[in-house]
Amino acid sequence: MNKHFKFQNLILGLIVAATATPISFPISTSAETPTSCTSYIRGMFERFPSGTWFNVKATRITARTNGGFSSFGMAENYFTRDGVSTTAASGKEGFIIRPEADRSYFLGKFQDVFPGRNDGKSDLTTLKVYRDGRVRLVLNAWGNGNINLSDLACYPGHQGSTFVLTGNSRTASQGFDSWTFLISPITPPD
């Protein structure tokens, strides 16, 4: 009985010590304040060498009367039959945008993948980021319709040159879309 009492006191002492010791985290626990995307987008054209490309990760939430759905961007050469967390899909997360010849915008195509879709298809889509701050999606799989994103907001990334861009679109037939893009500079392959 005496051993049992000592063991309980030891456990109680460890619990008290663990809860009384403050734990500090090296990262901020408050959300970043969004800023205008104009300076971030202009920086893509002016702060980096003319041959710089950008790696992009994309997600979307769509609100519709039936509850909506989500999607994410994969490389243009991604096929849904490859799966998501597989060797075949490795290296196809996200996509690349590159400057056009006149450097008035960056352009890149991606597969918009819908996890809840039953047909195993994805939609080819193009992202255009213009020097003047506009962001446009071209729905290649749907007759090349253009959607200009509104309510753009940008957030600084962890390493300084990476940033998060968010934007929205609303269409009468398709509902409300909220897009998020993580944009990071990369050196083009040789």
C-alpha positions in Angstrom: 0.0 0.0 0.0 2.9 2.3 0.8 4.4 1.7 -2.7 1.1 2.5 -4.3 0.8 5.8 -2.4 4.4 6.8 -3.4 3.6 5.9 -7.0 0.4 8.1 -7.0 2.4 11.0 -5.5 5.1 10.6 -8.2 2.5 10.7 -11.0 0.7 13.6 -9.4 4.0 15.5 -9.1 4.8 14.9 -12.7 1.4 16.1 -13.9 1.7 19.3 -11.7 5.2 20.0 -13.0 4.2 19.4 -16.6 1.1 21.7 -16.4 3.0 24.4 -14.4 5.9 24.7 -16.9 5.1 27.1 -19.7 5.7 25.8 -23.2 6.9 28.4 -25.8 6.5 28.0 -29.5 8.9 29.6 -31.9 6.1 30.5 -34.3 3.4 33.1 -34.0 0.0 31.9 -32.8 -1.8 34.9 -34.3 -3.0 35.0 -37.9 -1.1 37.2 -40.4 -2.9 40.4 -41.5 -3.8 40.2 -45.2 -2.4 42.9 -47.4 -3.0 44.1 -50.9 -1.8 41.7 -53.5 -0.5 44.5 -55.8 2.9 44.7 -54.2 3.3 40.9 -54.0 2.3 40.5 -57.7 4.5 43.4 -58.8 7.3 41.8 -56.9 7.0 38.7 -59.0 7.9 40.8 -62.0 10.4 43.2 -60.5 12.2 41.5 -57.5 13.2 38.4 -59.4 15.4 37.8 -62.4 13.4 37.8 -65.7 13.7 34.0 -66.1 12.3 33.1 -62.7 9.4 30.6 -62.6 7.0 30.1 -59.7 5.7 26.9 -58.1 2.1 27.0 -57.2 -0.1 24.9 -54.9 -3.9 25.5 -55.3 -7.0 24.7 -53.4 -10.6 25.6 -53.9 -13.8 25.5 -51.9 -17.1 25.9 -53.8 -20.4 26.7 -52.0 -23.6 25.5 -53.8 -27.1 24.7 -52.8 -26.2 21.0 -52.3 -23.4 21.9 -49.8 -20.6 22.4 -52.3 -17.3 20.6 -52.8 -13.5 21.1 -52.7 -10.7 20.7 -55.2 -6.9 21.0 -55.5 -4.4 21.7 -58.2 -2.0 19.1 -59.6 0.5 19.3 -62.5 -0.8 19.5 -66.0 0.4 15.9 -66.7 -1.4 14.4 -63.6 -4.0 11.8 -64.2 -6.6 10.8 -61.5 -5.8 7.2 -62.1 -2.4 7.9 -60.6 -4.0 8.4 -57.2 -3.0 11.1 -54.8 -0.6 9.6 -52.2 1.2 7.3 -54.7 4.5 7.0 -56.4 2.8 7.8 -59.7 1.6 11.1 -58.3 4.9 12.0 -56.7 6.3 15.2 -58.0 3.0 16.3 -59.5 1.7 18.2 -56.5 1.2 21.8 -57.6 2.2 23.3 -61.0 4.5 25.9 -62.5 3.7 29.4 -63.8 6.2 31.1 -66.1 6.4 34.6 -67.6 5.0 35.1 -71.1 7.4 36.6 -73.7 6.3 40.2 -73.1 6.3 39.6 -69.3 2.8 41.1 -68.9 1.6 38.0 -67.1 2.6 34.6 -65.7 0.8 31.6 -67.0 0.5 27.9 -66.0 -1.9 25.1 -66.6 -3.0 22.6 -63.9 -5.4 19.8 -63.4 -8.2 20.8 -61.0 -8.9 17.6 -59.1 -12.1 16.9 -57.2 -11.8 14.2 -54.5 -15.6 13.7 -54.3 -16.2 13.4 -58.0 -17.4 9.9 -59.0 -16.3 10.1 -62.7 -12.5 10.0 -62.1 -12.0 13.1 -64.2 -10.2 16.4 -63.5 -10.5 19.8 -65.2 -7.7 21.4 -67.1 -7.4 25.0 -65.9 -5.0 27.9 -66.6 -3.9 30.4 -64.0 -2.8 33.9 -65.2 -1.3 36.4 -62.9 -1.0 39.8 -64.5 1.5 42.5 -63.9 -1.3 45.0 -63.1 -2.5 42.8 -60.2 -5.4 40.9 -61.9 -5.7 37.1 -61.4 -7.6 35.1 -64.0 -8.6 31.5 -64.4 -9.2 30.0 -67.8 -11.5 27.0 -67.6 -9.9 25.0 -70.5 -12.1 22.0 -69.8 -15.2 24.1 -70.0 -14.8 26.0 -73.3 -12.0 28.3 -72.2 -14.3 30.5 -70.1 -12.5 33.3 -68.2 -13.1 34.0 -64.5 -11.5 37.0 -62.9 -10.9 36.5 -59.2 -12.0 39.3 -56.9 -11.4 40.3 -53.2 -7.7 39.4 -53.6 -5.7 39.2 -50.4 -2.1 38.2 -49.9 -0.3 36.9 -46.8 3.5 36.7 -46.3 5.0 33.3 -46.3 7.5 31.9 -43.8 10.7 32.5 -45.9 10.0 36.0 -47.3 9.7 35.3 -51.0 6.8 32.8 -50.7 3.3 34.2 -50.3 -0.3 33.1 -50.1 -2.8 34.6 -52.5 -6.6 34.2 -52.0 -9.4 35.3 -54.3 -13.1 34.7 -54.9 -15.4 34.3 -57.8 -19.2 34.0 -58.1 -21.1 32.7 -61.0 -24.9 32.4 -61.3 -24.8 28.7 -62.4 -21.8 27.5 -60.4 -22.1 29.2 -57.0 -19.3 30.8 -55.0 -15.7 29.8 -55.2 -12.9 30.6 -52.8 -9.4 29.9 -54.2 -6.1 29.8 -52.3 -2.7 29.7 -54.0 0.7 29.2 -52.3 3.3 30.9 -54.6 7.1 30.3 -54.4 9.9 31.3 -56.7 12.0 28.5 -58.3 14.9 28.3 -60.6 13.8 26.9 -64.0 15.3 23.6 -64.9 18.0 23.6 -67.6 
